[in-house]
Amino acid sequence: MERTNLNIGLFGFGCVGFGLYEVLHKTPSLKAQISKICVKNKGKQRPISADHFTFDKNDILLNNDINVVVELIDDADAAFEIVSAAIKSGKAVVTANKKMIAEHFEELLLLQQQYDVPLLYEAACCASIPIIRNLEEYYDNDLLESVEGIVNGSTNYILTKTFAENLSYAEALKQAQEKGYAESNPTLDTGGFDAKYKLQILLAHAFGIKTVPADIFNYGIDNIGELELKYAKEKGLKIKLVAQAFKTADNKIAAFVLPKFVDDKNKLYQVDDVFNGVVTKTCFADTQFFVGKGAGAYPTASAVISDISALSYNYKYEYKKLQQQQGLELDNTVLLNIFLRHKKEEALLLTTYFESIDESYLNNESGYISGTISLENLKEVIAINKESISAVLHDVAVTANIKTELTALLQEVALN
Ligand SMILES: NC(=O)c1ccc[n+]([C@@H]2O[C@H](COP(=O)([O-])OP(=O)(O)OC[C@H]3O[C@@H](n4cnc5c(N)ncnc54)[C@H](OP(=O)(O)O)[C@@H]3O)[C@@H](O)[C@H]2O)c1
């Protein structure tokens, strides 16, 4: 379908929706206008006149003059209904809803093929950083080895504030919410779910791997406590919530979201506040680094505008890596160097999950183990001891070491 004139039906007029409205009016070169805006709450005060709005989705979905649907709502289930219906009626779609994409990736892929309609979602992954289109277009011929990044602006803001300004976790979260960085449900951010959804999108475009959320392990920042903050500060490290995917020795892909200690040699060390950063590593180009604002009205709207603009020249994702069918599988056996804080009485049992232990510490109440553990075992440890432990990644372990005498030492401590 020719889209020389883009007639937009917009869903959602919150942080990003209103941002888009403003940014669009400041982008006169783009031949696009918003015809109707569908929102939810009838009693809400709006910054523009009431005749722009509807509360009935069909005023957009059944309107033949509207050829583009921009979906910017905070409800992934309702978003999937809207986006599916829009595609089925031949309307191009732009969305920022990573939860919806991650939960329905396969169905959305089929719908695009079946109806030959573009679905673009650059804003869903790292907001203002054009990472999806780069993975789609630029890395087509270069063999990607890894993609690693800070992909959630809200948690990076919280971590930056707790580190640099010694703000309490609760106060930093409140600030992130006030600035429009946080999801309506903050657990999506702080629990690492939002980062996981983005990692799923990256996995599809970087390595051609289709996943559902249950396939990928995510561990967030909710449990980070004084001990690991002190540990990091003493060693000149920062803690960042990092999503990563990389090829393993068996040519599989390991992918997970974990808080990570980063030192000042790591490119992600300087990525603070609401910024996101993504480091790609390829066979021939070595590392490349993308940085930009990862949340907020205007940075997110700028990615939405870029997608809207791309529709005018009939751009759509070709999902080249999926087409190449590299047959890559996920690997959960990868070994990780982990810092694990725990209650004193848990120390002995937890050591049995580790392949090797480099360092450990115990006081009267708590302690930590720093050593090598498989991703599978880490998942199990976290599932069993959810409330009482906190895990931070040092790095991916290259090889498994042999368990040290520390187990015996800890046995002795536990007996006393
Ligand atoms: N905020 C960011 O920095 C950011 C960054 C990247 C991606 N995103 C994504 O962008 C999307 C929007 O986020 P946001 O921060 O703008 O959310 P928000 O400020 O909470 O606004 C949500 C909007 O969705 C509307 N809405 C909810 N359910 C609806 C339904 N069933 N039908 C029509 N409208 C409905 C709400 O209507 P009412 O106004 O009537 O309440 C509101 O206008 C989300 O998918 C989010 O993950 C956000």
The ligand as a Gaussian input file, in Angstrom:
#p B3LYP/6-31G(d) Opt

LIG

0 1
 N        7.624000       6.080000      29.128000
 C        8.743000       5.727000      28.486000
 O        9.807000       6.310000      28.694000
 C        8.699000       4.624000      27.463000
 C        9.876000       4.298000      26.773000
 C        9.845000       3.290000      25.797000
 C        8.657000       2.622000      25.567000
 N        7.530000       2.939000      26.278000
 C        6.302000       2.194000      26.003000
 O        5.338000       3.096000      25.460000
 C        4.032000       2.683000      25.828000
 C        3.316000       3.850000      26.511000
 O        4.029000       4.198000      27.683000
 P        3.710000       5.562000      28.461000
 O        4.836000       5.749000      29.409000
 O        3.367000       6.643000      27.521000
 O        2.386000       5.132000      29.287000
 P        1.416000       6.086000      30.109000
 O        2.036000       7.419000      30.333000
 O        0.988000       5.295000      31.304000
 O        0.176000       6.287000      29.129000
 C       -0.628000       5.210000      28.756000
 C       -1.727000       5.701000      27.839000
 O       -2.415000       4.550000      27.365000
 C       -3.822000       4.812000      27.411000
 N       -4.506000       3.516000      27.477000
 C       -4.362000       2.486000      28.361000
 N       -5.151000       1.455000      28.018000
 C       -5.823000       1.831000      26.893000
 C       -6.786000       1.213000      26.051000
 N       -7.214000      -0.020000      26.298000
 N       -7.251000       1.898000      24.988000
 C       -6.815000       3.167000      24.704000
 N       -5.904000       3.803000      25.473000
 C       -5.426000       3.154000      26.541000
 C       -3.986000       5.659000      28.644000
 O       -5.239000       6.300000      28.550000
 P       -5.691000       7.423000      29.604000
 O       -4.908000       8.649000      29.233000
 O       -7.124000       7.579000      29.342000
 O       -5.347000       6.891000      30.967000
 C       -2.773000       6.589000      28.499000
 O       -3.071000       7.682000      27.664000
 C        4.215000       1.436000      26.722000
 O        4.111000       0.283000      25.941000
 C        5.641000       1.575000      27.222000
 O        6.235000       0.321000      27.531000
 C        7.532000       3.921000      27.221000

